[in-house]
Amino acid sequence: MLEVRGLKVAYGGINAVKGIDLDVKRGELVTLIGANGAGKTSTLKALTGLHKPISGHIYYNNNEITAQPPFRLVRQGIALVPEGRGVFARLTVEENIAMGAYSRVDREQIAADQDRVYALFPRLAERRRQLAGTLSGGEQQMLAIGRALMSRPQLLLLDEPSMGLAPLMVHKIFETIRAIAAEGVTLLLVEQNARLALEVCHRGYVMESGTITLADSATALLSNPQVRQAYLGE
């Protein structure tokens, strides 16, 4: 579904991503792990059109999408849940969710999808008229995921969904990620909690200083001594 070849991303004179290759097959859950500053977020921004790569190619469903603007990628079925959630603080929960469907015109299906989001996150249903900026961090993360689902993505990219959340909320968010995957959505996950990410995903890539240094099944990476020492605290 997603093929990345020789992707390079730079900010000014700093090379954040240095020619990486990665693949995500339809129906897979794939994680990209690494230390802060490894280039993970820069990779997601390039994949979703938020930052133009300096070289390389990105293919989605066998079509090249390199440097296409974000709104076109959303219409093709790619959605991003950004690091830091990025909710519209001065809009209500309901208005934020509606914004996720801005590119759609099928009103009946939009209403059905709103109901689906509220079923997935009952807490959002309880707070649908509350301003998003007044929600807790976990509730904002739910809202960011719900908003992304309103575009009906085939490929969902999540950037650090557990960041800053209490353990109980992290568990809830990852339960939801599993539920979304079970519905057939393909996921690419960037996550600081490497153990949790590898326990949920099928495959993983390890990124260091802008390069991919390891790629294997999640099970193999969990048992890899290098990964265990560097990312699993062992």
N, C-alpha and C positions, 0 to 999 in steps of 0.2 A: 504493500500500500504506500509506504513512504520509503524513499531511497535518497540518501544524502551522499554525495561524492565530492571529496576534496574541498569541503566547506572551510572558508577562511573569513573571519570577522575581525575588524579592527576598529578601535576608537582613537582617532588621532594617530599617534605613532605607536600605540600599544596594540599588539596582536593578541586578541583575546581567544580566538579559535584558529588553530594552525593546520588546517587541511584535514578535517576528520571525515570518516566514512561511517555511516550507520544505516540500519534497516529496521523497519517495523512492519511486520506482516499483519494482514487483516485478522482481527480478533485477538491479537496479542496484547499482553501487558508488558511493557518494556520500561526499565528504569535506567536513568543516567545518574550515577553517583560520583561524588568527588568533594574535595575540600572547597571552602569558600574561595572564590577567585579562580576556580579551575576553568571557567568558560561555559558552564552549564546554562545559565540564564541567557547569555549571549547567543548560544545555540538556539534556544527556543525562540528568542526574538527574531533571529534570522529565518527560522522555519515558518513563522507566522507573519512575516512581512513588516515587522516593527523596526528592523534594522537591516539595511542592505548589505549583503556580503560583498567582500572585495573580489572573491573568486569562488569557484565551485558550482555545483549544480544540485538542485532539489527537485525530486520527482514525486508526484502524488497521483496514484492511480494511473501510472504510466505517462502522465503529462508533466512537462517541466513547469514548475511554478516559481522558479528562482526570482526573487525581488518583486513578485506581484504584490500589490497593495493589500493590506489586511482585509478590507471589505470584500474583495473578490475571493479571498481564501475562505472567509466565513461562509460565503454563498456556495462554495464547493464542498463544505462539510468539515472545515478545520476550525476548532475553537481552542482558546487559551484561557486557563485560569491563572492569572498572573501572580507573581510573588508579591506579597503585601495586600492581596485580595482586590484592591482597586475598585471598591464599591463606590457608588455615587452617594456621598455622605448626606447631601441635602435632599435626596429623593427618598421616598418611602421604599419599604421592602417590595411592595407590589409594583411600584414604578421601576425599580431596578430590574426586576424579573421581566417586565414588559420590554425594557431596553434590549434584553437578550434576543428578542424576536424582531428587531428593527428592520431586518432585511426580508421579512416574510409578509405575505399578504393573505394567507389562509387563516382567516379569523377563527373559524370553528376549531381548527387544529391547534391554533395558538392557545385558545381557552382550555383545550384538553391537556396541552402540555403544561400550562400553569397549574392545573389540578395535579398533574403528575409530580411536579416539583414540590408542591405542598404535601403530597402523600409521602414523598421521599424525605422531606424535612418538615415534620409537623410543627416544629418550633417557629418556622418562618410563617406558617399559616396563622399562628397565634399573634404574630407581630407584623402582619401584612401592611398595616397602616402606620407603623412606627418608622421614624427616620433611620436610614441605614447607619448613619454615623453614631447613633446611640446604641447599637448592638454590641454585644461582646465580640471578642476576636473569633471565637468559634462560630458564632452566629453569622458573622461577616463572611467567614470561609464557606459556610453552607450557602450563603446568598451568592457568592462568587461562582460556586459550582452550579447552583440552580440557574443563574443567569446564563452561563455558558451552555447549559443543556437546552435552553430555549431556542438556540439556533439549530437544534437537531444535528449535532456533529456526528460524523462518521469516525473522526479522529479527534480525541480530546487530549490536550497537553496541559499538564498540571505542574506548576512551579512552586515547590516547597509548601505543599498544602498543610503540613503539620507545624510549620514554624510558629513559635510563640504560644502554642495551645497546651492546655492541661492534658495529662495522659488520658483521662476519660473522654475528652473531646477528640483527641487524636484517634482513639479506638473507633469512635462514631464516624469520623471522616473516612477512615480506611474501610469500615464496613460499607459505607456508601460507595466508595470506589469499586469495591468488589461487586456490588449490586449493579452499578452502571456497566461494568465489564460484562456481567452476566446477560445484559440486554443486547450485547453484540457491539458495543462501542469499543473501538481500539484506543488504547491509552499509551501515552509516553509520559513518564513520571520523573520529574527531578525532585529529589527528596534528601534532606539532611539526615534523616533517620535511616541509615543504610540497611540495617537489619530488617526493619519493618518493610522497607521497599522491596528487598530481595525475597522476603517471605510471601509477599503478595504477587510479585511479577513472575513472568515466565523466563525472561532473559534480562541481562543487564550489561551495561557498559560502564567502565571506570574511566573517568576523565581527570587528567592531571596536567596543569599548566597549558591548557588549550589543546591537548592531544588525547586520543583514546589509547590507553595503555593496556586495557584488558577488555575482552568481550567473551561472554560465556553464558551458559544457562544460569539461572538464579541459584539453583542448588549447588552448582560447581563453585560459584563465586562465594557463597556462604561458607564453603569448606576450604577456600583458598587461603593459605597462611598469610599471604601478603595483604589480602583484603581484611582478614580477621584482625590483623595487627593495626592496620592503618585506619580502618573505618568501623570496626565492630568493638573496639576497646579491649582487645584481648592480647 
